[in-house]
Amino acid sequence: MVGIVGYGAYVPRYRIKAEVIAKQWGADPEAITRGLQLYEKTVPGQDEDTITISVEAARNALRRAQINPKEIGAVYIGSESHPYAVKPSATILIDALGIGPDVHVASYEFACKAGTEAMYVAYSHVKSGEMKYALGIGADTSQGAPGDALEYSASAGGAAFIMGSEHVIAEILFTHSYTSDTPDFWRREGEGYPRHGGRFTGDPAYFKHIMGAATALLEKSKLAPKDFKYAVFHMPNGKFPMEVGKRLGFTKEQIETGWLVPWMGNTYSGSSPTGLTAILDVAMPGDLIFMVSFGSGAGSDGFIYRVTDEDLHVHDRAPRTRQMLDNNKIHLNYGEYAKFRRKIKLNE
């Protein structure tokens, strides 16, 4: 049995409401909220970035796993917003958490599925017998240009998963990946904000790839949507995950537990992984969980998990994801938000 032995999330306290952004740019707040099904999003503090988010999420994962950090053989951080273009993010994390120095680290990128990429490689190391534990993280402080549609959703947060074969709380039963060269969203080196193909990001990109990975995963596992207690899909907005779930045959009730995006926004590499942590916070032994990520460019990673008896013992060893999302919020006005996100840039 190989799978998740510890998990954790981190969600910043700062928020900005979608209606505040809409009013700033003269848009109809009700139309934005109704169209995107987004109410507010998380905003990283002025001293927060992908690395600090990853450290907090990984610390919560260690609290649940209750293992010696020195036994972790690999640490992979998937993100679209690594603070350094050259220095790996995980070198700082292992120093902060007492992991290593006998450890393999790497930074992963694949738009919004870099987190599940890191999870898959960590899982594969343990499954092959290469190491006892491996840590995969998805975290981002995602970017959206002022006035662009992405500004309503691009948020911050992340999730961390320790993979192992002892005291597994969610066994990984099946995986599948689906990838193609689809230029729906991109950011060139040196550019501050990404660009996207507008409506092209829907059916040719998001829906095609999630449907491709999900259909193959169901065929491989010989399971049907009705067999699952929960499902979580990448959440670029509130509408897309519900729509792709409906197309596949999943119900709203199966998706709602991990459907954090209306109050969190799109945490990019942390999106579906953070949704998974909210599910694991309440899952019961025997529950089956269906998960498919999506990353522009484009590709999807799919996982099927089976919750074990061990999960009951770890829920309250660290803050639950919904608790972080719902409590102790600090709402910003647009000026404060622009300051926090350094959107005002002076010419040198």
C-alpha positions in Angstrom: 0.0 0.0 0.0 1.5 3.3 -1.1 -0.1 6.7 -0.8 -0.5 9.8 1.4 0.8 9.5 4.9 0.6 13.2 5.8 -1.1 16.2 4.2 -1.4 19.9 5.0 -2.6 23.1 3.4 -1.9 26.8 4.0 -4.3 29.6 3.1 -3.3 33.3 3.6 -5.6 35.4 5.9 -5.9 38.3 3.5 -8.8 38.5 1.0 -10.2 40.8 -1.6 -13.8 40.5 -2.8 -14.6 40.1 -6.4 -17.0 43.1 -6.3 -14.2 45.4 -5.1 -12.1 44.5 -8.2 -15.1 44.8 -10.4 -16.0 48.3 -9.1 -12.4 49.4 -9.6 -12.6 48.6 -13.4 -16.2 49.7 -13.9 -17.5 46.1 -14.3 -20.9 44.9 -13.1 -20.1 43.1 -9.7 -23.2 40.9 -9.9 -22.4 39.8 -13.5 -18.8 38.9 -12.4 -19.9 37.0 -9.4 -22.7 35.2 -11.2 -20.6 34.5 -14.4 -17.5 33.2 -12.7 -19.1 32.0 -9.4 -16.4 33.8 -7.5 -17.0 35.8 -4.3 -13.5 36.6 -3.0 -10.0 35.3 -3.2 -6.9 34.9 -1.0 -4.1 37.4 -1.2 -0.5 36.7 -0.1 0.8 38.9 2.7 3.7 41.2 2.0 6.1 38.7 3.5 4.5 35.6 1.9 5.6 33.8 -1.3 5.5 30.3 -2.7 8.3 29.2 -0.4 6.7 30.4 2.8 3.4 28.9 1.7 5.1 25.6 1.0 6.9 25.6 4.4 3.6 26.1 6.3 1.7 23.5 4.2 4.6 21.0 4.7 4.8 21.7 8.4 1.1 20.8 8.7 1.8 17.6 6.6 4.6 16.6 9.0 2.3 17.2 12.0 -0.2 14.7 10.6 2.4 12.2 9.4 4.4 12.4 12.7 7.6 11.1 11.0 11.2 12.2 11.3 11.8 14.8 8.6 15.3 13.3 8.0 13.6 10.2 6.6 12.1 12.2 3.6 14.2 11.3 0.6 12.9 13.9 -1.9 11.1 17.3 -1.9 9.5 18.6 -5.0 7.7 22.0 -5.2 5.4 22.6 -8.1 4.6 26.3 -8.8 4.1 28.9 -11.4 5.5 31.6 -9.2 8.8 30.4 -7.8 10.5 33.4 -6.2 13.8 32.7 -8.0 14.4 32.0 -11.6 17.5 29.9 -10.9 17.6 29.0 -7.2 15.4 26.0 -6.3 12.6 26.7 -3.8 13.0 23.4 -1.9 16.5 24.2 -0.7 15.1 26.8 1.6 12.2 24.6 2.7 14.4 21.7 3.7 16.6 24.0 5.9 13.4 25.4 7.5 12.0 22.0 8.3 15.1 20.0 9.2 15.0 17.8 6.1 18.2 16.6 4.5 20.9 17.2 3.6 20.7 13.7 2.1 17.7 14.6 0.0 16.8 15.1 -3.7 15.0 18.4 -4.5 13.7 20.1 -7.6 11.3 22.8 -8.7 8.5 21.8 -11.0 6.6 23.9 -13.5 3.6 23.0 -15.7 1.2 25.9 -15.2 -1.6 24.9 -12.7 -0.7 21.2 -12.6 2.8 21.5 -11.3 1.6 20.5 -7.9 0.2 17.2 -9.0 3.3 16.7 -11.1 5.3 16.9 -7.8 2.9 14.6 -6.1 3.1 12.0 -8.9 6.9 11.9 -8.9 7.0 11.7 -5.0 4.6 8.8 -5.1 6.6 7.1 -7.8 9.8 7.2 -5.8 8.1 5.5 -2.9 6.3 3.0 -5.1 9.6 2.0 -6.7 11.2 1.4 -3.3 13.8 4.1 -4.0 13.0 5.9 -0.7 10.8 5.6 2.4 9.1 9.0 2.2 8.9 11.7 -0.4 7.2 15.1 -0.3 5.2 16.7 -3.1 3.9 20.3 -2.9 1.7 22.5 -5.0 1.8 26.2 -4.1 1.4 29.6 -5.8 1.0 33.3 -5.5 -0.6 33.5 -8.9 -0.5 36.5 -11.2 -3.3 38.4 -13.0 -2.8 41.7 -14.8 -4.8 44.7 -13.6 -8.1 44.8 -15.3 -7.7 41.3 -16.8 -10.3 38.6 -16.2 -7.6 36.6 -14.4 -7.4 39.3 -11.7 -10.7 38.1 -10.3 -9.4 34.6 -9.7 -5.6 34.6 -9.4 -4.9 33.9 -5.7 -2.5 32.3 -3.2 -2.3 29.1 -1.2 -0.9 25.6 -1.4 -0.9 22.0 -0.2 1.7 19.4 0.7 1.6 15.6 0.7 4.0 13.2 2.2 4.0 9.9 0.3 4.9 6.6 2.0 4.0 3.0 2.6 3.4 2.9 6.3 0.4 4.3 8.1 -1.1 5.3 4.8 -4.2 7.5 5.2 -5.2 7.6 1.5 -3.9 4.8 -0.8 -3.3 5.7 -4.4 -5.0 3.0 -6.5 -4.6 4.4 -10.0 -3.0 7.3 -11.9 -3.2 8.6 -15.5 -1.9 11.6 -17.3 -3.1 13.2 -20.6 -1.0 15.9 -22.4 -0.9 17.8 -25.7 0.7 21.0 -27.1 -2.2 23.4 -26.6 -1.2 27.1 -26.3 -4.1 28.3 -24.2 -2.1 30.3 -21.6 1.5 31.3 -21.3 4.0 33.7 -19.7 7.4 34.4 -21.4 10.6 34.8 -19.4 10.7 38.3 -17.9 7.0 39.1 -18.3 5.2 40.0 -15.1 1.8 38.7 -16.1 0.5 35.7 -18.2 -1.5 36.0 -21.3 -4.3 33.7 -22.3 -6.5 32.6 -25.3 -9.8 33.9 -23.8 -12.6 31.4 -24.6 -10.0 29.1 -26.2 -9.0 28.1 -22.6 -12.3 26.3 -22.2 -13.2 23.4 -24.5 -9.9 23.0 -26.4 -7.9 23.2 -23.2 -9.5 22.7 -19.8 -12.4 20.4 -20.7 -10.6 18.4 -23.4 -7.7 17.5 -21.1 -9.6 16.8 -17.9 -12.1 14.7 -19.8 -9.2 12.8 -21.5 -7.5 12.0 -18.2 -10.7 11.3 -16.4 -12.2 9.0 -19.0 -8.9 7.0 -19.2 -8.7 6.8 -15.4 -12.3 5.4 -15.2 -11.6 2.9 -17.9 -8.3 1.8 -16.2 -9.9 1.4 -12.8 -13.2 -0.1 -14.1 -15.0 2.2 -11.8 -17.9 4.6 -12.5 -18.6 8.1 -11.1 -21.3 6.7 -8.8 -18.6 4.6 -7.0 -16.9 7.7 -5.6 -17.8 9.6 -2.5 -15.9 12.7 -3.6 -14.4 14.3 -6.7 -12.1 17.3 -7.1 -11.1 19.0 -10.4 -8.8 22.0 -11.1 -10.7 25.1 -10.2 -9.9 28.1 -12.4 -13.3 29.6 -11.5 -16.5 28.3 -9.9 -18.2 27.2 -13.1 -15.6 25.0 -14.8 -15.2 22.2 -12.2 -18.9 21.8 -11.8 -19.4 21.7 -15.5 -16.7 19.1 -16.2 -18.0 17.0 -13.3 -21.5 17.1 -14.8 -20.1 16.1 -18.2 -18.4 13.1 -16.6 -21.4 12.0 -14.6 -20.4 13.3 -11.1 -23.0 15.1 -9.0 -22.7 18.5 -7.3 -22.8 16.8 -3.9 -19.6 14.8 -4.8 -17.8 17.9 -5.8 -18.9 20.5 -3.2 -16.5 19.4 -0.4 -13.4 20.2 -2.3 -15.0 23.1 -4.3 -13.1 25.9 -2.5 -12.7 28.3 -5.4 -15.7 30.6 -4.8 -14.0 31.8 -1.5 -10.4 31.1 -2.3 -9.9 31.8 -6.0 -7.5 29.9 -8.2 -4.4 29.0 -6.4 -2.9 27.6 -9.6 -0.6 24.7 -8.7 -2.3 24.5 -5.3 -5.9 24.4 -6.7 -7.0 20.8 -6.9 -4.4 19.7 -4.2 -5.9 22.1 -1.7 -9.3 20.9 -2.6 -8.1 17.4 -1.9 -6.9 18.4 1.6 -10.4 19.7 2.4 -11.8 16.3 1.4 -9.3 14.4 3.5 -10.2 16.6 6.5 -13.7 14.9 6.5 -13.3 11.6 4.7 -14.1 8.3 6.2 -12.5 4.9 5.8 -13.4 3.2 2.5 -14.3 6.5 0.7 -13.1 6.7 -2.9 -11.8 10.1 -4.1 -11.5 11.0 -7.8 -9.1 13.9 -8.6 -7.9 15.4 -11.9 -5.8 18.5 -12.2 -5.2 20.7 -15.2 -2.3 22.8 -16.4 -2.2 25.0 -19.4 0.1 24.2 -22.2 -1.6 21.6 -21.6 -2.1 18.5 -19.5 -4.0 16.8 -16.7 -3.0 14.3 -14.0 -5.6 12.0 -12.6 -5.5 10.0 -9.3 -7.9 7.6 -7.5 -7.5 7.4 -3.7 -9.0 5.1 -1.2 -9.2 6.4 2.4 -8.0 4.1 5.1 -8.7 3.8 8.9 -5.6 5.9 9.5 -7.2 9.1 8.2 -9.5 9.2 11.3 -6.5 9.8 13.6 -4.9 12.7 11.7 -7.7 15.2 11.0 -7.1 17.4 14.0 -3.3 17.2 14.2 -3.1 20.4 12.1 -5.5 23.1 11.0 -8.3 22.0 8.7 -8.4 23.7 5.3 -12.0 25.0 5.7 -11.0 26.5 9.1 -8.2 28.4 7.5 -10.4 29.5 4.6 -13.4 30.6 6.7 -11.9 32.1 9.8 -9.7 35.2 10.7 -10.1 36.9 7.4 -8.7 40.3 6.7 -10.3 42.0 3.7 -8.4 44.5 1.7 -9.5 47.5 -0.5 -8.1 47.7 -4.0 -5.3 50.1 -3.0 -4.1 47.8 -0.3 -4.4 44.8 -2.6 -2.3 46.6 -5.3 0.3 47.4 -2.7 0.4 43.8 -1.4 0.7 42.4 -5.0 3.2 45.1 -6.1 1.0 46.1 -9.0 2.2 49.6 -9.1 5.6 49.5 -10.8 7.8 52.6 -11.1 10.0 53.1 -14.2 13.7 52.9 -13.4 
